[in-house]
Structure formats: C-alpha cells, structure tokens
C-alpha cells in the first residue's frame, strides 16, 4: 500500500506541475493535495509527515502571494491599468471555451492588446504594454512553477527523512 500511495502521490504532483504550465488544471492545489493524502495515509512518523505537509503548504501560500503581487506591482510601475488585466483575463476565460488547451493564453494576449489599443488609440502604441503584460504573466507562471517544484522537492526529501 505504501509504495502504491507514493507512486500515486508522485504522479499527482507531476500532473500538478504540468498544470502550472498548462493552465487547465489547478497545479499547486494538486501538488498540495497529493502531499496531504500522503500525510494522512502514509507510513512512518505522523509528526514528520505533517511537518512536511506544513512546509509544502507554506511554499504554496508564499508562491501564491508572490505570484499575484510581484507581477502586478511591475505592471503598475510600467503604467498598465488593472482594467486592462481584467479585460485580458475575461477574454482568456472566454478563449478557453473557444480554443481548447491554448485558448487561455491566446485570449489573454488578445484581451490585453485590445484594451491597450482602445486606451492608446491604436494597435501599434498598444504593443509595448501588451509585451509588458505578457512578461508579467510569464513571471507569474515561473513563480508558481518554482513553488510547485519546492513542494515536490520538500515531499521527496520527506520521503527519505520521515
């Protein structure tokens, strides 16, 4: 049972990491849920498993907070308004239903570009703001990916230490 549990948790963590890159699955949530299942059902020291889970939950919280604050602050410094990002997110959500798998990023880019074109009075002047928003979205994804890898590494270390 323990080997099967470890394999299933490892696969779930791997799917969670993929879910960070392909924004269809709740990546960090899957990673943390897998560690939580391991903490509840795993063999070995209970206190050690819950310590590992607590550390992983800490990585998820820190990663989530940084994911939303750091890129947003950079966009504010550049001058991209929140309205533009909201429009990008709304078009991204609509894009998920129109174009499977890649609709979210395509819709986000189109939404930011259209909102900035409306704000600047043309598509050409909107491009620098769109590139800045794309960089911020990429930074956000890298932060979340880093948190997912830290969860995976902490869980792996916990397998050997607990």
BALOBA-1460 file (C-alpha; in Angstrom, 3 decimals):
// residues 162
<rec num="1" residu="x" x="0.000" y="0.000" z="0.000"/>
<rec num="2" residu="x" x="2.756" y="2.457" z="0.877"/>
<rec num="3" residu="x" x="4.560" y="2.021" z="-2.464"/>
<rec num="4" residu="x" x="1.312" y="2.436" z="-4.377"/>
<rec num="5" residu="x" x="0.488" y="5.548" z="-2.334"/>
<rec num="6" residu="x" x="3.908" y="7.048" z="-3.044"/>
<rec num="7" residu="x" x="3.602" y="6.357" z="-6.774"/>
<rec num="8" residu="x" x="0.103" y="7.854" z="-6.928"/>
<rec num="9" residu="x" x="1.190" y="10.931" z="-4.986"/>
<rec num="10" residu="x" x="4.254" y="11.355" z="-7.220"/>
<rec num="11" residu="x" x="2.082" y="11.117" z="-10.327"/>
<rec num="12" residu="x" x="-0.374" y="13.638" z="-8.897"/>
<rec num="13" residu="x" x="2.463" y="16.033" z="-8.099"/>
<rec num="14" residu="x" x="3.802" y="15.601" z="-11.650"/>
<rec num="15" residu="x" x="0.340" y="16.326" z="-13.075"/>
<rec num="16" residu="x" x="0.163" y="19.369" z="-10.794"/>
<rec num="17" residu="x" x="3.473" y="20.663" z="-12.135"/>
<rec num="18" residu="x" x="2.183" y="20.208" z="-15.676"/>
<rec num="19" residu="x" x="-0.985" y="22.008" z="-14.580"/>
<rec num="20" residu="x" x="1.074" y="25.053" z="-13.682"/>
<rec num="21" residu="x" x="2.400" y="25.276" z="-17.229"/>
<rec num="22" residu="x" x="-0.837" y="24.236" z="-18.970"/>
<rec num="23" residu="x" x="-3.418" y="26.408" z="-17.224"/>
<rec num="24" residu="x" x="-6.244" y="23.889" z="-17.321"/>
<rec num="25" residu="x" x="-5.505" y="22.083" z="-14.064"/>
<rec num="26" residu="x" x="-5.147" y="23.636" z="-10.590"/>
<rec num="27" residu="x" x="-1.413" y="22.910" z="-10.405"/>
<rec num="28" residu="x" x="-0.375" y="24.000" z="-6.919"/>
<rec num="29" residu="x" x="-3.592" y="22.676" z="-5.404"/>
<rec num="30" residu="x" x="-2.963" y="19.222" z="-6.910"/>
<rec num="31" residu="x" x="0.596" y="19.197" z="-5.580"/>
<rec num="32" residu="x" x="-0.508" y="20.153" z="-2.088"/>
<rec num="33" residu="x" x="-3.460" y="17.734" z="-2.159"/>
<rec num="34" residu="x" x="-1.094" y="14.875" z="-3.039"/>
<rec num="35" residu="x" x="1.157" y="15.732" z="-0.100"/>
<rec num="36" residu="x" x="-1.913" y="15.952" z="2.129"/>
<rec num="37" residu="x" x="-3.091" y="12.485" z="1.095"/>
<rec num="38" residu="x" x="0.419" y="11.158" z="1.764"/>
<rec num="39" residu="x" x="0.429" y="12.851" z="5.191"/>
<rec num="40" residu="x" x="-2.902" y="11.234" z="6.091"/>
<rec num="41" residu="x" x="-2.356" y="7.738" z="4.682"/>
<rec num="42" residu="x" x="1.420" y="7.284" z="4.622"/>
<rec num="43" residu="x" x="3.540" y="5.051" z="6.799"/>
<rec num="44" residu="x" x="6.185" y="6.324" z="9.193"/>
<rec num="45" residu="x" x="6.217" y="9.143" z="11.694"/>
<rec num="46" residu="x" x="2.959" y="11.068" z="11.733"/>
<rec num="47" residu="x" x="4.560" y="14.253" z="13.087"/>
<rec num="48" residu="x" x="7.181" y="14.150" z="10.335"/>
<rec num="49" residu="x" x="4.591" y="13.738" z="7.590"/>
<rec num="50" residu="x" x="2.548" y="16.653" z="8.900"/>
<rec num="51" residu="x" x="5.692" y="18.761" z="9.173"/>
<rec num="52" residu="x" x="6.384" y="18.063" z="5.508"/>
<rec num="53" residu="x" x="2.790" y="18.957" z="4.681"/>
<rec num="54" residu="x" x="3.096" y="22.202" z="6.666"/>
<rec num="55" residu="x" x="6.269" y="23.161" z="4.818"/>
<rec num="56" residu="x" x="4.610" y="22.406" z="1.491"/>
<rec num="57" residu="x" x="1.565" y="24.454" z="2.469"/>
<rec num="58" residu="x" x="3.945" y="27.296" z="3.310"/>
<rec num="59" residu="x" x="5.514" y="27.070" z="-0.157"/>
<rec num="60" residu="x" x="2.045" y="27.164" z="-1.726"/>
<rec num="61" residu="x" x="0.975" y="30.215" z="0.293"/>
<rec num="62" residu="x" x="4.202" y="32.122" z="-0.389"/>
<rec num="63" residu="x" x="4.142" y="31.165" z="-4.074"/>
<rec num="64" residu="x" x="0.531" y="32.245" z="-4.454"/>
<rec num="65" residu="x" x="1.064" y="35.587" z="-2.733"/>
<rec num="66" residu="x" x="4.210" y="36.363" z="-4.747"/>
<rec num="67" residu="x" x="2.546" y="35.140" z="-7.954"/>
<rec num="68" residu="x" x="-0.129" y="37.811" z="-7.677"/>
<rec num="69" residu="x" x="1.795" y="40.688" z="-6.088"/>
<rec num="70" residu="x" x="5.161" y="40.807" z="-7.848"/>
<rec num="71" residu="x" x="3.989" y="40.895" z="-11.496"/>
<rec num="72" residu="x" x="1.115" y="43.229" z="-10.620"/>
<rec num="73" residu="x" x="3.480" y="45.687" z="-8.988"/>
<rec num="74" residu="x" x="5.748" y="45.620" z="-12.043"/>
<rec num="75" residu="x" x="2.781" y="46.340" z="-14.312"/>
<rec num="76" residu="x" x="1.704" y="49.257" z="-12.115"/>
<rec num="77" residu="x" x="5.241" y="50.694" z="-12.394"/>
<rec num="78" residu="x" x="5.061" y="50.437" z="-16.198"/>
<rec num="79" residu="x" x="1.616" y="52.043" z="-16.229"/>
<rec num="80" residu="x" x="-0.639" y="49.170" z="-17.303"/>
<rec num="81" residu="x" x="-4.006" y="49.690" z="-15.575"/>
<rec num="82" residu="x" x="-5.902" y="46.987" z="-13.728"/>
<rec num="83" residu="x" x="-8.774" y="47.387" z="-16.193"/>
<rec num="84" residu="x" x="-6.526" y="46.100" z="-18.974"/>
<rec num="85" residu="x" x="-5.606" y="42.992" z="-16.989"/>
<rec num="86" residu="x" x="-9.225" y="42.308" z="-16.079"/>
<rec num="87" residu="x" x="-10.194" y="42.509" z="-19.752"/>
<rec num="88" residu="x" x="-7.317" y="40.168" z="-20.620"/>
<rec num="89" residu="x" x="-8.407" y="37.641" z="-18.012"/>
<rec num="90" residu="x" x="-12.035" y="37.779" z="-19.158"/>
<rec num="91" residu="x" x="-11.062" y="37.206" z="-22.785"/>
<rec num="92" residu="x" x="-8.691" y="34.453" z="-21.636"/>
<rec num="93" residu="x" x="-11.532" y="32.665" z="-19.863"/>
<rec num="94" residu="x" x="-13.709" y="33.020" z="-22.956"/>
<rec num="95" residu="x" x="-10.803" y="31.756" z="-25.058"/>
<rec num="96" residu="x" x="-10.628" y="28.554" z="-23.001"/>
<rec num="97" residu="x" x="-14.042" y="27.604" z="-24.335"/>
<rec num="98" residu="x" x="-13.433" y="28.734" z="-27.904"/>
<rec num="99" residu="x" x="-9.944" y="27.295" z="-28.470"/>
<rec num="100" residu="x" x="-9.243" y="24.182" z="-26.371"/>
<rec num="101" residu="x" x="-5.907" y="23.977" z="-24.477"/>
<rec num="102" residu="x" x="-4.331" y="27.215" z="-25.797"/>
<rec num="103" residu="x" x="-7.384" y="29.469" z="-25.562"/>
<rec num="104" residu="x" x="-6.492" y="30.964" z="-22.184"/>
<rec num="105" residu="x" x="-3.125" y="32.469" z="-23.170"/>
<rec num="106" residu="x" x="-4.357" y="33.458" z="-26.640"/>
<rec num="107" residu="x" x="-7.432" y="35.144" z="-25.173"/>
<rec num="108" residu="x" x="-5.356" y="36.886" z="-22.501"/>
<rec num="109" residu="x" x="-2.958" y="38.339" z="-25.071"/>
<rec num="110" residu="x" x="-5.812" y="39.405" z="-27.348"/>
<rec num="111" residu="x" x="-7.681" y="40.981" z="-24.437"/>
<rec num="112" residu="x" x="-4.692" y="42.951" z="-23.203"/>
<rec num="113" residu="x" x="-3.848" y="44.080" z="-26.732"/>
<rec num="114" residu="x" x="-7.424" y="45.189" z="-27.469"/>
<rec num="115" residu="x" x="-7.786" y="47.018" z="-24.150"/>
<rec num="116" residu="x" x="-4.473" y="48.795" z="-24.614"/>
<rec num="117" residu="x" x="-5.327" y="49.641" z="-28.236"/>
<rec num="118" residu="x" x="-8.533" y="51.264" z="-27.024"/>
<rec num="119" residu="x" x="-6.635" y="53.135" z="-24.317"/>
<rec num="120" residu="x" x="-3.790" y="54.312" z="-26.564"/>
<rec num="121" residu="x" x="-5.885" y="54.927" z="-29.687"/>
<rec num="122" residu="x" x="-4.277" y="52.330" z="-31.943"/>
<rec num="123" residu="x" x="-2.797" y="48.860" z="-32.159"/>
<rec num="124" residu="x" x="0.800" y="49.979" z="-32.662"/>
<rec num="125" residu="x" x="1.118" y="52.017" z="-29.452"/>
<rec num="126" residu="x" x="-0.592" y="49.190" z="-27.529"/>
<rec num="127" residu="x" x="2.147" y="46.668" z="-28.267"/>
<rec num="128" residu="x" x="4.703" y="47.738" z="-25.565"/>
<rec num="129" residu="x" x="2.042" y="47.455" z="-22.853"/>
<rec num="130" residu="x" x="0.977" y="44.081" z="-24.234"/>
<rec num="131" residu="x" x="4.562" y="42.808" z="-24.137"/>
<rec num="132" residu="x" x="4.898" y="44.040" z="-20.541"/>
<rec num="133" residu="x" x="1.689" y="42.194" z="-19.598"/>
<rec num="134" residu="x" x="2.978" y="39.030" z="-21.269"/>
<rec num="135" residu="x" x="6.247" y="39.273" z="-19.362"/>
<rec num="136" residu="x" x="4.298" y="39.706" z="-16.136"/>
<rec num="137" residu="x" x="2.148" y="36.666" z="-16.926"/>
<rec num="138" residu="x" x="5.299" y="34.663" z="-17.655"/>
<rec num="139" residu="x" x="6.851" y="35.814" z="-14.388"/>
<rec num="140" residu="x" x="3.698" y="34.783" z="-12.564"/>
<rec num="141" residu="x" x="3.856" y="31.331" z="-14.132"/>
<rec num="142" residu="x" x="7.549" y="30.962" z="-13.221"/>
<rec num="143" residu="x" x="6.837" y="31.882" z="-9.601"/>
<rec num="144" residu="x" x="4.049" y="29.298" z="-9.420"/>
<rec num="145" residu="x" x="6.259" y="26.718" z="-11.114"/>
<rec num="146" residu="x" x="9.019" y="27.413" z="-8.606"/>
<rec num="147" residu="x" x="6.584" y="26.887" z="-5.739"/>
<rec num="148" residu="x" x="5.391" y="23.606" z="-7.284"/>
<rec num="149" residu="x" x="8.989" y="22.390" z="-7.617"/>
<rec num="150" residu="x" x="9.670" y="23.357" z="-3.994"/>
<rec num="151" residu="x" x="6.617" y="21.333" z="-2.929"/>
<rec num="152" residu="x" x="7.890" y="18.351" z="-4.948"/>
<rec num="153" residu="x" x="11.408" y="18.650" z="-3.521"/>
<rec num="154" residu="x" x="10.152" y="19.033" z="0.043"/>
<rec num="155" residu="x" x="7.901" y="15.990" z="-0.336"/>
<rec num="156" residu="x" x="10.736" y="13.955" z="-1.863"/>
<rec num="157" residu="x" x="13.049" y="14.903" z="0.993"/>
<rec num="158" residu="x" x="10.265" y="13.978" z="3.418"/>
<rec num="159" residu="x" x="10.056" y="10.513" z="1.876"/>
<rec num="160" residu="x" x="13.668" y="9.870" z="2.829"/>
<rec num="161" residu="x" x="13.739" y="11.670" z="6.161"/>
<rec num="162" residu="x" x="10.425" y="10.596" z="7.706"/>
